[in-house]
Amino acid sequence: MNVACIDLEGVLIPELWPHIASVTGVQELAITTREEPNYPRLVERRLGLLKQKNMRLRDVQATLADMTPLPGALDFLTALKSRWRLLLVSDAFDEMVRPLWLKLGSPELRCHRLVCDAAGYIQRAHYTRQLGKHEVINDLAANGCRTMAVGDAFNDLTMLRHADIGFLFRPSPQTLESSQDLRVVQQYEEILDALSNFELEASPTLRMEHVNHPARPLSAFSRRISD
């Protein structure tokens, strides 16, 4: 089985915390894993800021209500799922990303959870992985799956390196500096093109299909995505 492990924020949806920072005016919330590689430390900082500003989970969710997926993201997933099982692997929190996840067609999602008190204030994060996103890749490989991965930030790098093929999508300068060994892409089309070649190299059956039925142009992706 082919499994596509794809990050959410920065790849399929906008970064949530910079948006929250913009809406609330708390600019310290704008820092992401593109700049801070220590994710638990980053989360603790965010939750501390929310407490200082007396913000409940429902207040955070309200700032995200008008967000939509990145242009082209849904078409990208639609093109992928004809040959790859979709698995969204995110370090975001279910309570925050669920509305955007629904807009992406509700593919399988593995992310973290938030623990709140009776009044709705976020007390802590509950992490579903202990070491990193590469745990998902390793579990799939142990079950005989071939994997591809797409991510954009520090917390994605081990996932990309453990996958059979990995793509670093529109990285920040800080992330790029730490990932010279990875394939960097700016557009969804680049990923689909590379995967077509990867599938043909890996599968004699797919090579024969390609000869008998040449791929048609990806008209759904003719619209380019602004950086």
Residue, then its C-alpha position, 0 to 999 in steps of 0.5 A: m500500500n502507498v501512504a501519503c503522510i502530509d502535514l497540515e499547517g503551511v502545506l494544506i492550510p495556513e499557519l494557525w498561530p500567526h492568524i491568531a496573533s493577527v486577530t488578537g494582537v498578541q504578536e508573540l503567538a506568531i512564532t511557529t515551528r518554522e522558527e522554533p524547532n523545540y515544539p513542546r517548548l513552543v506549545e508551552r509558550r503559546l499556552g502561557l500567553l493564552k492564560q495571560k490574555n484570559m483566552r479560553l479554547r472557544d476564544v481561540q476557535a473563534t479567531l479561526a472560524d473564517m479560515t480556509p484551506l490554501p488555494g489548490a490544497l483540496d485539488f491536490l488531495t483529490a489527485l493524490k487519493s486515486r493512488w495513495r492512501l491519505l494520512l494527515v500527520s499534524d502537530a496541531f490540535d484536533e480542537m483547533v483544526r477540525p473545521l479546516w479538516l472538514k473543508l479538506g474532505s475529512p481524510e484520516l488525521r493524526c494530531h494532538r489534543l488539548v486538555c481544558d478545565a471545567a471553565g474551558y481554559i486550556q490546561r495542557a497539551h496531550y501528545t499522541r506521539q512522543l518522538g516525532k512524526h517519523e513514528v508514523i512513517n516507521d509504523l507504516a514501513a513495519n507493516g509493508c507500506r511505501t510512504m511519501a511525506v510532505g512538510d514545511a517546518f523543523n518538526d517535519l524533517t525527520m518524517l521527510r527523511h524516514a519516508d521513501i520519498g519526502f518533499l519540503f514544501r515552501p520552507s522558511p530560510q531557517t528550516l531550509e538551512s537545516s535541510q539541504d539534503l531534502r527535496v524542496v518544492q514550491q508548488y503542489e504540481e511538483i510533488l505530483d510530477a515527482l510522484s508519477n516518476f517515483e511510481l513508475e520506477a517502483s512498479p512494473t505494472l504502473r510502467m505498463e499502464h503509463v505506456n498504454h495510457p499516457a498521463r493527461p495534463l493536470s488541468a486542475f492545477s493550472r492555477r499557480i499558487s502565490d507564495 
